[in-house]
């Protein structure tokens, strides 16, 4: 797909954002208040707890505790084979959690920086995965402006995947460098919207980027 068949301007993408929001019933922002990362330690902020995979850590610690307790009750000869796998699984999960902790700590630091550029944004969803994305536009250029970057957002809880999302159309203040793969954190209506990965730049002359844009702007 190329830009000969898809028009990727603010006007067309805003229409897609409105259509998708109506389909998912998220026309209004669903961001819940959380602790202000500028005033509390990062681990007290709900969005950063999720980014650090805190629920997974608690689950594996509970499993380890049960395994240790069971090991005291079950003789060595009667222990199932998976007892020996618990330490290995725990180490793998711990490495995964530590990666999330490092990213959460970095996002907290970026969110506390002085505000950077202000941009317009649209909230769009991947047609393939339904993952939410912020597509960013310059303040200038009006309806004919082209996108300049993207930020993938975190899913909500399993039963409420589209909870904790901003309004489908609005303005955001970016903290961070806003360069390829950099940790960039948007503030929207005075609250952080935590990304799930780094900043991505969009070049509409690239076939890869145009395929991605085409996937995002499908109307529901």
C-alpha distance (Angstrom), angle and dihedral (degrees) to the residues before:
residue distance angle dihedral
X1 . . .
X2 3.80 . .
X3 3.75 137.6 .
X4 3.85 87.3 -93.9
X5 3.80 88.5 75.9
X6 3.81 102.8 28.8
X7 3.79 127.0 54.1
X8 3.80 107.0 -152.1
X9 3.79 104.4 -171.1
X10 3.77 130.4 130.6
X11 3.80 91.7 -100.5
X12 3.81 96.5 55.0
X13 3.80 94.1 40.9
X14 3.82 92.3 47.5
X15 3.80 89.3 55.3
X16 3.80 89.5 52.1
X17 3.83 91.1 47.9
X18 3.81 91.0 52.8
X19 3.81 91.8 47.9
X20 3.80 93.1 49.2
X21 3.81 93.1 46.0
X22 3.80 91.7 52.2
X23 3.80 91.0 48.7
X24 3.82 92.0 52.1
X25 3.81 93.5 37.7
X26 3.80 92.9 -122.4
X27 3.81 98.8 122.5
X28 3.80 89.1 128.4
X29 3.83 123.1 54.4
X30 3.81 114.3 -93.3
X31 3.80 97.4 -166.4
X32 3.80 110.5 139.7
X33 3.81 119.7 -148.1
X34 3.79 114.1 -98.9
X35 3.80 136.9 175.0
X36 3.81 113.2 -66.5
X37 3.80 107.3 -107.9
X38 3.83 89.6 -150.2
X39 3.82 90.9 63.2
X40 3.82 106.3 33.3
X41 3.79 138.0 45.0
X42 3.79 112.5 -82.8
X43 3.81 94.6 -114.9
X44 3.81 89.5 63.8
X45 3.82 92.2 62.0
X46 3.81 113.4 94.6
X47 3.79 96.1 -144.8
X48 3.80 91.9 51.2
X49 3.80 91.7 47.6
X50 3.78 87.5 58.3
X51 3.81 91.7 45.7
X52 3.81 89.2 52.2
X53 3.83 91.1 51.2
X54 3.81 91.4 -123.0
X55 3.85 93.5 162.5
X56 3.82 90.4 56.0
X57 3.80 91.0 50.1
X58 3.79 91.7 51.4
X59 3.79 90.5 48.5
X60 3.80 94.8 52.0
X61 3.80 91.8 45.1
X62 3.79 89.0 53.1
X63 3.81 90.5 48.9
X64 3.80 91.0 50.2
X65 3.79 90.2 50.2
X66 3.79 91.7 52.1
X67 3.81 90.6 47.4
X68 3.80 91.9 52.2
X69 3.79 90.8 47.8
X70 3.80 91.8 48.3
X71 3.79 91.1 48.1
X72 3.80 89.1 60.8
X73 3.79 91.1 54.5
X74 3.80 102.7 39.2
X75 3.84 119.7 69.5
X76 3.78 116.5 -122.4
X77 3.81 93.2 -110.7
X78 3.81 93.1 54.2
X79 3.79 99.6 46.5
X80 3.82 114.9 117.3
X81 3.79 118.5 -115.8
X82 3.80 93.5 -109.3
X83 3.81 91.8 67.9
X84 3.77 88.4 80.3
X85 3.79 91.7 51.4
X86 3.80 95.3 56.9
X87 3.85 95.3 82.5
X88 3.82 91.6 48.6
X89 3.79 92.7 48.2
X90 3.79 90.3 47.0
X91 3.80 92.0 52.8
X92 3.80 91.3 50.4
X93 3.80 92.2 49.3
X94 3.80 91.0 45.9
X95 3.82 90.9 54.5
X96 3.80 89.3 50.1
X97 3.81 91.8 49.5
X98 3.80 93.0 47.2
X99 3.80 89.4 54.9
X100 3.81 88.5 53.8
X101 3.81 91.9 46.3
X102 3.80 90.9 52.9
X103 3.80 91.4 50.6
X104 3.83 92.8 46.0
X105 3.82 90.3 50.9
X106 3.81 90.6 50.3
X107 3.81 92.9 48.1
X108 3.80 90.3 50.9
X109 3.81 90.1 53.6
X110 3.80 92.4 48.9
X111 3.82 92.7 46.9
X112 3.81 89.5 56.5
X113 3.80 94.0 56.3
X114 3.76 124.2 103.7
X115 3.81 110.4 -79.2
X116 3.79 114.9 -91.8
X117 3.79 131.3 -164.9
X118 3.79 123.2 -13.8
X119 3.80 115.7 -132.5
X120 3.77 139.0 172.7
X121 3.77 116.3 -111.8
X122 3.79 140.3 -165.2
X123 3.80 123.8 -157.9
X124 3.80 109.3 -135.2
X125 3.79 132.8 169.6
X126 3.79 128.5 -136.9
X127 3.79 110.4 -111.1
X128 3.82 89.8 -145.0
X129 3.82 102.3 45.8
X130 3.85 102.9 10.8
X131 3.80 87.1 -129.5
X132 3.83 112.0 157.0
X133 3.80 119.5 -116.6
X134 3.78 134.1 -174.5
X135 3.80 109.3 -138.6
X136 3.80 109.3 -160.3
X137 3.81 129.1 -146.7
X138 3.81 133.8 -178.9
X139 3.79 117.9 -102.3
X140 3.79 89.3 -119.8
X141 3.78 127.2 64.2
X142 3.78 99.4 58.8
X143 3.79 119.3 -141.4
X144 3.79 92.2 -19.3
X145 3.83 94.7 59.3
X146 3.79 116.4 123.0
X147 3.82 124.4 -135.9
X148 3.79 117.7 -93.1
X149 3.78 103.0 -173.1
X150 3.78 150.1 -11.5
X151 3.79 139.7 -135.5
X152 3.82 122.3 -164.8
X153 3.81 113.4 -138.3
X154 3.78 131.2 -145.4
X155 3.77 120.2 -98.5
X156 3.79 115.8 -118.6
X157 3.83 123.7 -120.9
X158 3.81 116.4 -47.2
X159 3.81 94.7 -98.2
X160 3.82 93.3 40.8
X161 3.80 104.3 37.7
X162 3.80 94.2 162.4
X163 3.79 96.5 47.6
X164 3.81 119.4 114.7
X165 3.80 94.1 35.0
X166 3.81 126.2 135.9
X167 3.80 124.6 -122.1
X168 3.82 113.4 -69.4
X169 3.82 92.3 -112.4
X170 3.78 129.3 31.5
X171 3.78 148.9 93.7
X172 3.80 128.7 -68.9
X173 3.78 134.1 -165.9
X174 3.80 111.2 -141.0
X175 3.77 124.7 -143.2
X176 3.78 114.8 -164.1
X177 3.77 136.7 36.8
X178 3.84 98.1 -60.1
X179 3.79 90.6 -145.1
X180 3.79 130.4 130.5
X181 3.83 111.1 -53.3
X182 3.80 92.5 -13.0
X183 3.81 120.4 143.1
X184 3.80 101.7 -101.4
X185 3.81 122.2 173.7
X186 3.83 122.8 -163.2
X187 3.80 123.8 -148.8
X188 3.81 112.4 -152.9
X189 3.81 121.8 -176.2
X190 3.80 90.6 -14.6
X191 3.81 95.7 -52.1
X192 3.78 133.3 96.8
X193 3.79 119.2 -112.3
X194 3.80 104.4 -156.9
X195 3.82 116.1 -138.3
X196 3.79 122.4 -142.8
X197 3.82 94.8 -142.8
X198 3.77 142.4 3.9
X199 3.78 131.5 -61.9
X200 3.78 118.0 -76.2
X201 3.79 125.6 -156.2
X202 3.81 121.4 -142.3
X203 3.80 124.3 -141.3
X204 3.79 110.4 -178.4
X205 3.79 90.1 -160.6
X206 3.82 88.4 68.3
X207 3.81 117.0 89.9
X208 3.81 89.3 -148.5
X209 3.80 92.9 54.6
X210 3.80 92.1 45.1
X211 3.80 91.0 52.9
X212 3.79 88.3 51.8
X213 3.81 92.4 49.0
X214 3.79 90.9 47.6
X215 3.79 89.7 54.2
X216 3.81 91.0 51.7
X217 3.80 99.9 48.3
X218 3.80 100.0 54.1
X219 3.81 108.8 129.7
X220 3.80 119.2 -127.9
